[in-house]
Amino acid sequence: MSSVNDQVSSELEKEGVASASTEESVSRDEPEARQEAAPSPEELLAALQNAEREKIELTEALARARADFFNYRKRVDRDRQKERSMIAEEKALDFLPVLDNLDRALSVSPDIDGKSVLQGVAMVRKQFLAVLESMGVEAVPSIGSVFSPEYHEAVVAVATDDPEKNGIVMEEIQSGYRTKERVLRPAKVKVASYTLTAEKG
């Protein structure tokens, strides 16, 4: 009788252990099952609303950036135009005395001899060149210098029997001007050209 009771007790103990093990396994799997569960409609709606807010914020930020850039360009253009106007005004003021002297030369009495008029014009020209020099503009060297296509425009070739004068600027028809950076206008010149024909003649 005791043996039967012991056997029953043993079976019950085994069933209890198995049941406890099963419950423990189920309890471990429950969090994973909850994690894998699909989000609720409320969660989806909240995520969608959040995405919409972010989209609106980004759109507004982009619009502000575009407006700022547009205003920046307008400000730069306005400042550049203002700077050009100021430079033009300053240069105009520099030329006004030259214009005044030209007006005086034109208003002289016809009884004054031509030599005095020429002297007055020469003074005005000198003043004009001084203004150009203050702006960084200078005349291109021409007469007596070697012809350079960078600074000179050959209008006439003058035959010469002196080979040492070949390519030398003999006469300036129109003055040329330059700055440190570039040639504003090349000088129109007559250039000596050595030929055997000129030497024989």
Rosetta blueprint (number, residue, H / E / L):
1 M L
2 S H
3 S H
4 V H
5 N H
6 D H
7 Q H
8 V H
9 S H
10 S H
11 E H
12 L H
13 E H
14 K H
15 E H
16 G H
17 V H
18 A H
19 S H
20 A H
21 S H
22 T H
23 E H
24 E H
25 S H
26 V H
27 S H
28 R H
29 D H
30 E H
31 P H
32 E H
33 A H
34 R H
35 Q H
36 E L
37 A L
38 A L
39 P L
40 S L
41 P H
42 E H
43 E H
44 L H
45 L H
46 A H
47 A H
48 L H
49 Q H
50 N H
51 A H
52 E H
53 R H
54 E H
55 K H
56 I H
57 E H
58 L H
59 T H
60 E H
61 A H
62 L H
63 A H
64 R H
65 A H
66 R H
67 A H
68 D H
69 F H
70 F H
71 N H
72 Y H
73 R H
74 K H
75 R H
76 V H
77 D H
78 R H
79 D H
80 R H
81 Q H
82 K H
83 E H
84 R H
85 S H
86 M H
87 I H
88 A H
89 E H
90 E H
91 K H
92 A H
93 L H
94 D H
95 F H
96 L H
97 P H
98 V H
99 L H
100 D H
101 N H
102 L H
103 D H
104 R H
105 A H
106 L H
107 S L
108 V L
109 S L
110 P L
111 D L
112 I L
113 D L
114 G H
115 K H
116 S H
117 V H
118 L H
119 Q H
120 G H
121 V H
122 A H
123 M H
124 V H
125 R H
126 K H
127 Q H
128 F H
129 L H
130 A H
131 V H
132 L H
133 E H
134 S H
135 M L
136 G L
137 V L
138 E E
139 A E
140 V L
141 P L
142 S L
143 I L
144 G L
145 S L
146 V E
147 F L
148 S L
149 P L
150 E L
151 Y L
152 H E
153 E E
154 A E
155 V E
156 V E
157 A E
158 V E
159 A E
160 T E
161 D L
162 D L
163 P H
164 E H
165 K H
166 N L
167 G L
168 I E
169 V E
170 M E
171 E E
172 E E
173 I E
174 Q E
175 S L
176 G L
177 Y E
178 R E
179 T L
180 K L
181 E L
182 R L
183 V E
184 L E
185 R E
186 P L
187 A E
188 K E
189 V E
190 K E
191 V E
192 A E
193 S E
194 Y E
195 T L
196 L H
197 T H
198 A H
199 E H
200 K H
201 G L
